[in-house]
């Protein structure tokens, strides 16, 4: 946390899960005075079980390394980790009596472990390949070692009695101790054991022993939730269940702490009673405290009889995301205000946590949450962070430069997508209707989601515009590009809702022409969603699918297809047909990912739209396909998807989106506010409303229909009430003419959504009510604004208006409800607008020819013309005049298509085609070929600017041509001469043979008239190395160590190794020969291609890089009891390498943290390279003039682990921070 504080506030660096900004200052920034931070939060927790499956089921070493670095930087010290639990269950069930294949059938597939370990399902998505167990166990051990080095404790699985459904077939004595658990979302749950049985006690002991065999003694934290989201207790009291589960933990680990998720009535009051007296061994996660906390609940059957879970230690957690469904969403002001509140007022709160069903989204929230608990003085009350100030700092460090417009954009997000009161509906972010199974009326894409947006959608478009203002200054920040893409995607999602309404209205009108136009617009919005998300690797379907496929490397075709199916089914059907349909899980984990948007969501909509078009054309009903069958076919497909983002210009793309798909383009007359009587001049009363519990949900009192907040509503008594009391009476300050009402229903179609109504008015001249709307009808599925016109279409003088509910939706027989979100009274006396000039301008515009003008200016005209043609006499003159002005401006702004001149370009092409490829270097000729290809693709259809750019690029390529170099044989001749003077009898046979081979190769190169300089230099170096490697005849050859044996299964950690003189790492790639202390382990880490590239970049001697290329690089350490130790004197390090590497002129070098390179004395064997050293460090195998290709650069790949290593090795800053914290 100290390092992150320095990076964020002194270096203006931002490191997140989704896009970093890691441009460091040119020189070290000195800390201004003493920086001291501490916290009351003893626990900083990470993850929900679901996070492990919705975000990281396919993570490998590199992804986990970045994730752990991010957690550590943010001060996290307790991490839920189920990696490798499959090996625990393999061993555990094996001890119970299960055969290997039966165990594999019980264990779920890679995408489904979260629900397997919460007792919701088993087997689905499996069986995994046999290699899975060892690979994931090894990954888990590496991760957990890294966690502990970074100050984090893993949370392992606790055991609460889960067993396979066929346990009795393997252990007859257990038959009477099994409780059948029924189903979860149509999955058959595994069985549970009665926790007060001897079988449970025996099995719990076996489980914890198996877990220790796999991981060792690494933690005191264990997580399990008996009867998660349902389940059957079988007559047992939850108090007994809890007591026995905790007993079994403590029998295994005296310091055990049971972590329990507070979710859907769990923990019950009985379960909490079972922990009484042992509170220090429990930790409750208030899972959704950012929105619906339970720490203050009391008196019910759930969450305890007293606040703070009956006085048990608990953690304030942010859930926020469900199913990995994407979208801007959060409760930022709740975090800012409520976290200090609980730490200042609550006795048992222990910390904070992130418990999303999926992370890798909304990075601003995580950054803020982790900062809330750190303070200069933890003995004082925790202060509320000023959000505006914090957002200004955040924008600067995340985007790499100060931008006032970007800061203002984030403040709009604070007041819209991140404002708690505007984000209270459903679970998680509002879903995109584009992700839903097609329909005209969509309230959610998934069963438990929602598609309701309560903030002003136009405000978010303002934020997008502001965020784009400094695009050229900020675009190099990956964090900025991710955020801009996210905002634009949300803008499109918002507009898709409005576009769908337009499409429905067109269909209802019966016009195929209008429906085709509206549906094309809707599909174009989806196309732009795919384009926007294609710019970020975090929004690519290929990133997800290819991670899954990579886990099957080296297995078989079945496994490859299975792992890919795991990845694709989870985010579409979720399960098979029963779970998808009866279980309601389809689209629960829908994602806004490029590739998925186009190939799945758009394709699904296209089928549906084509069917509706056919209905309009033929008048016959057309049935849609069985959606599950269609979706499952896609999930089982094998199409390839890229993991490389596009380089589309987000500013240009965003400008097009805001121009063509703004929500303003889809507004219906019912959304026009210009005819509303000012709500400040109106009061309202109700015959009935919910007075007790409604405020918790933003429901109840009638004034909510005038508050302008679509997140609140008038709602009658929750228990139901007399229909005669379901009315609203509006009283105007001044009597005036009224012409109707504007009505926004309860938007989710739930209880109280009105279907029939009447309207009355009363004026000062009469005490009687006059009925102006009789038997009014409303569609419960229409959740948009609607105009309620009086029956006779007349206007009335009124002092009061009465809205009476005759019927409404009710899901409870015998109970009547009424609810509505907003209501407005419409003014009377509206003068009809004059359309004469507008109609004339429309006629003139329609005479113009599209082919004569540029696409951009013509598109602007088409939008203005469309809006002008939508104007009617019922709109105000101001609106008519505005449409006329916009149309005239669009006509004036038309630019004719320019004539292009290709003369110079064609001449340049002709000149280039006369050049001879063999006269120039391959690299510069390749550049020329690319430029020539692009130049020849130019036609008269291109702009002059594009022509000129192609000409310039071609000319530059010609200027950049470099002639083939002349070779120098001087050094080669000299080296051969030196070698020939040596005496064979003076040296060992083996080293002399090496010399002879190198000498022969050198002479062959000397004789080759076509040899280039690189080949010549390589021959020189090989001959020099052979001479340097000569051993005098009396010198002894190093003794080769005995090859260690390969274990059949992942080895059990052993802390009692006897002192040995040979130790190896886990893969036997590297071994060490020398004197080491007993119990010492060899820990190695091979650098990835990206890390090798980064290592190359820090090397100071750039001339060295011209002669040598890094083949492999390793971090090599000796570790005892979790601490790095130095060797006792000199040790020999032997690295197994391929024949290809051995065939090259290679040596080992030591690279220090300042980028200095030191040669190590290197020896070659038949299949290894060996060198001596006396310290742990980074070593690289380098080859002379070897040609390599590191692949295409796909963006900023700065490695967080490298930042850690360099800063910690250099000492300076880290030491300062640590010393100040101890002061």
ABEGO torsion letter per residue (X at the ends): XAAAAAAAAAAGBBBBABEBBABBBABBBBBBEBBBBBBABABBBBEBAAAAAAAAAABBAAAAAAAAAAAAAAGBABBBBABGAAAAAAAAAAAAGBBAAAAAAABBBAAAAAAAAAGABBGBGOBBBAAAAAAAAAAAAAAAAAAAAAGBBBBBBBBAGBBBAAAAAABAAAAAABBBAEBBGGBBBBBBBBAABAAAAAAAAAAAAAAAAAAEBABABBBBBBGBGEEBAGGBBAAAAAAAAAAAAAAABAABBBBBBBBGGOBBAAAAAAABGAAAABBBBBAAAAABBAAABBGBABGEABBGGGGBBBBBBBAGBBGGBBEBBEBAAAAAAAAAAAAAABAABAEBBBABABBGBGAAAAAAAAAAABBABAABBBBBBBAAAAAAAAAAAAAGBBBAAAAAAAAAAAABAABAAABABEBEBBBBAAABBBBABBABABAABBABBABBAAAAAAAAAAAAAAAAAAAABAAAAAAAAAAAAAAAAAAAAAAAAAAAAAAAAGBAAAAAAAAAAAAAAAAAAAAAAAABAAABAAAAAAAAAAAABGBBAAAAAAAAAAAAAAABAGBBAAAAAAAGABGAABBBBBGAAAAAAAAAAAAAAAAAAAAAAAGBBBBBBBAAAAAAAAAABABBBBABBBABBAAAAAAAAAAAABAAAABBAAABAAABBBAAABBBBBABBBAAAAAAAGBEBAAAAAAGBAABBBBBBAAEBBAAABBBBBBBABBBBBAEBBBBBBAAGBBGBBABBBBBBBBAABABBBBABBGBBBBAABABBBBBBBAAGBBBBBABBBBBBABBBBABBGBBBBBBABBBBBBBGBBBBBAAAAAAAAAAAAABBAAABBAAAAAAAAAAAAAAAABBAABBAAAAAAAAAAAAAAAAABBBBBBBBAAAAAAAAAAAAABBAAABBAAAAAAAAAAAAAAAABBAABBAAAAAAAAAAAAAAAAABBBBBBBBAAAAAAAAAAAAABBAAABBAAAAAAAAAAAAAAAAAAABAABBAAAAAAAAAAAAAAAAABBBAABBBBBBBBBBBBBABBBBBBAABBBBABBBBAAGABBBBEBBBBGBBBBBBBBBAAAAAAAAAABABAAAAAABBBABBBBBBBBBGGBBBBBBEBBBBBBBBBAAAAABBBBBBBBBAAGBBBBBBBBBBAABBBBBBABBBBBBBBBBGBBBBAEBBAEBABBAAAAAAAAAAAGAAAAAAAAAAAX
